Amino acid sequence: MKTYDVVIIGAGLAGLQCARLLARQGAEILLVDRKTELAKGVHTTGIFVRKTLEDFEFPAGTLGRAIRKVNLYSPCLRPIALESEKDEFRVGKMGVLYESLLRECTDRGVEFLGGARCVSAEVPADADSATIVRLEKNGSAFAVGARVLIGADGANSRVAKDLGLDENREWIVGYEEVFRSNNDGEPVLHCFLDARLAPGYLAWIADDGEEVHVGVGGYAAGFNPRAALREFREKTRHLYDPGEAEPVESRGGRIPVGGVLRRIANDHGLLIGDAAGAVSPLTAGGLDPAMRLSKFAAEIVAERLRTADPRVLRRYSGELFRARFVSRLWMRRVIKTFTSQRLLELGCVFLRGRVGRRFANHVFFGRGSFPDVEINHLPVRRLSKI
Ligand SMILES: Cc1cc2nc3c(=O)[nH]c(=O)nc-3n(C[C@H](O)[C@H](O)[C@H](O)COP(=O)(O)OP(=O)(O)OC[C@H]3O[C@@H](n4cnc5c(N)ncnc54)[C@H](O)[C@@H]3O)c2cc1C
C-alpha cells in the first residue's frame, strides 16, 4: 500500500485549491474524485464576488463578463434596482476553471485519480501512523495510506464521518438550468424573493451575455426544486424567455447553511469547503470560503508535514471562524420565518426605503468575504493549547 503525505478526497474548488497550494510546497499528494471528468456534473452557478476576484488570480478564460446591476424582486415582481460603480460579480466558467486548476496540480506533481470513490477511511489508534483510505475504481477496491487526509468531498462528507468530525445538519437545495445567452446589453443579476418557489432563499436569473442561469433555492421540506423551477420560468417569462431553446446543462445540489462546523480537524486530517460548512449562511455563497479556507488548510498541513507533529492540525478549528458568522446566522433564522408571500412583500417595502436600500446594497455589494486566517496570526490562546 502506497502512503502519501496528503490524500485529498474531492476535486471541487476547495480540493483543487488546496492541492495546488500544497503541491507548491513539494508535498506528495493524491487527489481523488468520483468524477472522471471534472467539467461534467458541475453543480454550482459559479458566481464569484468582487473580493474573491480581487484577492485571487484566475486562469485566463475562466470568468464571464462583470456584473454591476442587480434587480431584486418582491413576490409580486415589484423590482428594486441596485447598481454598483464597481464590477461586483463574475460567473465562473466552472468546467474550464476546474480543468485548468487540475492541470496546474498535475503539472506540479499531484497524482489525480478520477472516477474513483472514497469508500471509507480507517483512522489508526496512534496519531503518527497513516490513515488507511479505501477507494473503489471500476469495481476494484484498493487502499492507500495518508499522513494527512483532507475531506473536500462536499456538503455530505464521507470523510467527516470517518474522521469523527462534525457534519453538516442544515441545508438548502439549489437547482438551475443554464442556457446560452443572446443578451448583448449589460450583464444583470435578477434575484427573486418568493416564499413558495424559493422558501427561505432566492430564485435567480443571472445573464452575463454568455450564459443565462435560471434557478431556485430553498429549504428542502415541502419544496420540489424541479417543479418550482418550471413554475418560476413561467412566472418570469417576460424577463427571460429562451423560446424553443433547450438548456445546455442543469445543475443542482445541497448547500450547507448552518455555518462553519466546530470540529473540522483532528490529528489525522481536516475538512475544507462545503465539507467544513464553509458557506455564508446568509447568501449561501461557498466559492469564496472554499478558496480562503483551503489556503489556510494548506498552510497548516504544510506545517504539519514540516514538523512531523500531528498536533499541529489542531490549530485548524472552526471556532476561529464561527464568531464572524453570528449575525449572518441570525439573519438566516429571521429569513426562515418569512414563510408567507405577504410578509415577504412587506419586507420588500422596507427594502425600498432608505435604510432598507442601504441594507440591500450592503448584502449584495458589501466587500464581505470569508475571514482570512494565517498560520502566523493565530490567536495565542489557540497556539498555547497545543
Ligand atoms: C445550485 C447551486 C448553486 C450555487 N451557486 C453558487 C454561487 O453562485 N456562488 C457561490 O459562491 N456559491 C454557490 N454555491 C455553493 C458552492 O457551489 C459550493 O459552496 C462550492 O462549490 C463548494 O466547493 P467544494 O469543493 O467544497 O465542494 P464540491 O464542489 O461539492 O466538490 C466536492 C467534490 O467531491 C467529490 N466527491 C464527493 N464524495 C466523494 C467520494 N466519496 N469519493 C470521491 N469523490 C467524492 C465530488 O465529485 C465533487 O467533485 C452553489 C451551490 C449550488 C448547489
The ligand as a MOL file (V3000), in Angstrom:
LIG
                    3D

  0  0  0     0  0            999 V3000
M  V30 BEGIN CTAB
M  V30 COUNTS 53 58 0 0 0
M  V30 BEGIN ATOM
M  V30 1 C -27.1850 25.0820 -7.3280 0
M  V30 2 C -26.0620 25.7140 -6.5780 0
M  V30 3 C -25.6390 26.9960 -6.9310 0
M  V30 4 C -24.6030 27.5980 -6.2380 0
M  V30 5 N -24.1950 28.8340 -6.6330 0
M  V30 6 C -23.1710 29.4350 -6.0020 0
M  V30 7 C -22.6850 30.6900 -6.4550 0
M  V30 8 O -23.1460 31.2170 -7.4660 0
M  V30 9 N -21.6770 31.2860 -5.7650 0
M  V30 10 C -21.1260 30.7280 -4.6520 0
M  V30 11 O -20.2170 31.3260 -4.0450 0
M  V30 12 N -21.5460 29.5000 -4.2160 0
M  V30 13 C -22.5320 28.8470 -4.8700 0
M  V30 14 N -22.9520 27.6070 -4.4590 0
M  V30 15 C -22.1980 26.9660 -3.3810 0
M  V30 16 C -20.8370 26.4950 -3.9420 0
M  V30 17 O -21.0450 25.9020 -5.2000 0
M  V30 18 C -20.1720 25.4580 -3.0400 0
M  V30 19 O -20.0790 26.0180 -1.7440 0
M  V30 20 C -18.7730 25.1010 -3.5480 0
M  V30 21 O -18.8390 24.6570 -4.8850 0
M  V30 22 C -18.1740 24.0250 -2.6550 0
M  V30 23 O -16.9930 23.5140 -3.2290 0
M  V30 24 P -16.3590 22.1980 -2.6170 0
M  V30 25 O -15.1030 21.9840 -3.3880 0
M  V30 26 O -16.2950 22.2730 -1.1540 0
M  V30 27 O -17.4070 21.0400 -2.9150 0
M  V30 28 P -17.8960 20.4000 -4.2680 0
M  V30 29 O -17.8450 21.3610 -5.3910 0
M  V30 30 O -19.1960 19.7510 -3.9340 0
M  V30 31 O -16.8220 19.2630 -4.6040 0
M  V30 32 C -16.8260 18.0330 -3.9360 0
M  V30 33 C -16.1660 17.0240 -4.8510 0
M  V30 34 O -16.0210 15.8080 -4.1220 0
M  V30 35 C -16.3370 14.7340 -4.9400 0
M  V30 36 N -16.7370 13.6330 -4.0450 0
M  V30 37 C -17.7430 13.6430 -3.1470 0
M  V30 38 N -17.7840 12.4820 -2.4690 0
M  V30 39 C -16.7620 11.7370 -2.9420 0
M  V30 40 C -16.2870 10.4280 -2.6230 0
M  V30 41 N -16.8580 9.6680 -1.6770 0
M  V30 42 N -15.2260 9.9560 -3.3080 0
M  V30 43 C -14.6230 10.6990 -4.2890 0
M  V30 44 N -15.0310 11.9460 -4.6100 0
M  V30 45 C -16.0850 12.4590 -3.9400 0
M  V30 46 C -17.4410 15.2300 -5.8560 0
M  V30 47 O -17.4860 14.5050 -7.0670 0
M  V30 48 C -17.0250 16.6890 -6.0660 0
M  V30 49 O -16.2460 16.8630 -7.2440 0
M  V30 50 C -23.9680 26.9480 -5.1410 0
M  V30 51 C -24.3770 25.6630 -4.7980 0
M  V30 52 C -25.3980 25.0360 -5.5150 0
M  V30 53 C -25.8200 23.6510 -5.1280 0
M  V30 END ATOM
M  V30 BEGIN BOND
M  V30 1 1 1 2
M  V30 2 1 2 3
M  V30 3 2 2 52
M  V30 4 2 3 4
M  V30 5 1 4 5
M  V30 6 1 4 50
M  V30 7 2 5 6
M  V30 8 1 6 7
M  V30 9 1 6 13
M  V30 10 2 7 8
M  V30 11 1 7 9
M  V30 12 1 9 10
M  V30 13 2 10 11
M  V30 14 1 10 12
M  V30 15 2 12 13
M  V30 16 1 13 14
M  V30 17 1 14 15
M  V30 18 1 14 50
M  V30 19 1 15 16
M  V30 20 1 16 17
M  V30 21 1 16 18
M  V30 22 1 18 19
M  V30 23 1 18 20
M  V30 24 1 20 21
M  V30 25 1 20 22
M  V30 26 1 22 23
M  V30 27 1 23 24
M  V30 28 2 24 25
M  V30 29 1 24 26
M  V30 30 1 24 27
M  V30 31 1 27 28
M  V30 32 2 28 29
M  V30 33 1 28 30
M  V30 34 1 28 31
M  V30 35 1 31 32
M  V30 36 1 32 33
M  V30 37 1 33 34
M  V30 38 1 33 48
M  V30 39 1 34 35
M  V30 40 1 35 36
M  V30 41 1 35 46
M  V30 42 1 36 37
M  V30 43 1 36 45
M  V30 44 2 37 38
M  V30 45 1 38 39
M  V30 46 1 39 40
M  V30 47 2 39 45
M  V30 48 1 40 41
M  V30 49 2 40 42
M  V30 50 1 42 43
M  V30 51 2 43 44
M  V30 52 1 44 45
M  V30 53 1 46 47
M  V30 54 1 46 48
M  V30 55 1 48 49
M  V30 56 2 50 51
M  V30 57 1 51 52
M  V30 58 1 52 53
M  V30 END BOND
M  V30 END CTAB
M  END
